[in-house]
Amino acid sequence: LLAAAKTKSASRTYTYYAANNLKEWDFTVNGTFSYDGSTAKATAASSSYNIYVSGWSLVSRNASKSGATATATGTFKYASIRKSTTIGLKCSADGTISAA
């Protein structure tokens, strides 16, 4: 008999700090995965963010899934400064989720 697929969701957050250790913004990838002991698959990917310091803004963001990996990229701007981050999650066949 084939094992029934199970579903698991997880998130991973990158936090950007200023030189004085002040938290300026964070960016999160959210992923949903299915796995059955033999294979795993990312079934959904999305992103979310928070801005803590006035002047920063989100320029762009996108999320995608491929195979067993969910990935999100975000770009933030403050005056002429731009900062980008890409973060990912991957799921193994046994349901273990780790950074990608």
C-alpha positions in Angstrom: 0.0 0.0 0.0 1.1 3.5 -0.7 1.7 5.8 2.3 -0.8 8.6 2.6 0.8 12.0 1.8 1.1 14.3 4.8 1.3 18.1 4.7 3.5 20.5 6.6 3.9 24.3 6.6 6.9 26.3 7.8 8.4 29.7 7.5 11.9 31.2 7.7 12.7 34.9 8.3 15.6 37.1 7.5 16.1 40.2 9.6 18.0 43.2 8.4 19.9 45.2 11.1 21.5 48.6 10.9 25.1 49.1 12.1 23.8 50.1 15.5 22.0 46.7 15.8 18.6 48.3 15.2 16.1 46.1 13.5 15.1 47.8 10.3 13.0 45.2 8.4 12.4 41.5 8.1 11.3 39.3 5.3 9.7 35.8 5.5 9.2 32.9 3.2 6.3 30.7 3.9 6.1 27.2 2.4 3.6 24.4 2.4 4.9 20.9 1.5 3.5 17.4 1.0 5.6 14.3 1.6 5.0 10.6 1.8 8.3 9.0 2.9 9.4 8.5 -0.7 9.1 12.0 -2.2 8.4 15.6 -1.2 6.9 18.5 -3.0 6.4 22.2 -2.4 2.7 22.9 -2.9 2.6 26.6 -2.0 5.0 29.5 -1.5 4.4 33.0 -0.3 6.2 35.9 1.4 5.5 38.5 4.1 7.4 41.4 5.6 7.6 44.0 8.3 9.2 47.4 8.2 10.3 48.8 11.6 12.1 52.0 10.6 10.4 54.8 8.7 12.0 55.5 5.3 12.4 51.9 4.3 9.9 50.7 1.6 9.4 47.4 -0.2 10.4 47.7 -3.9 9.5 44.2 -5.0 8.9 40.7 -3.8 8.1 37.3 -5.3 7.8 33.7 -4.2 8.1 30.5 -6.2 8.2 26.8 -5.7 10.1 24.2 -7.5 10.3 20.5 -6.6 10.5 20.3 -2.8 11.8 23.9 -2.4 9.9 27.2 -1.7 11.8 30.4 -2.3 11.1 34.1 -1.9 13.0 37.2 -2.8 12.5 40.7 -1.5 14.1 44.0 -2.3 13.9 47.0 0.1 14.9 50.6 -0.4 16.0 53.5 1.8 16.9 56.7 -0.1 19.5 55.4 -2.5 20.2 52.2 -0.6 18.8 49.0 -1.9 19.0 45.7 -0.1 17.8 42.3 -1.4 17.5 39.0 0.2 16.5 35.5 -1.1 15.5 32.9 1.4 14.3 29.3 0.9 12.9 26.2 2.6 13.2 22.6 1.4 11.4 19.5 2.6 12.8 16.0 2.6 10.8 12.9 1.9 10.4 12.2 5.6 9.0 15.7 6.3 12.2 17.3 7.6 12.2 21.0 6.6 15.5 22.9 6.4 17.0 26.1 4.9 17.5 26.1 1.2 
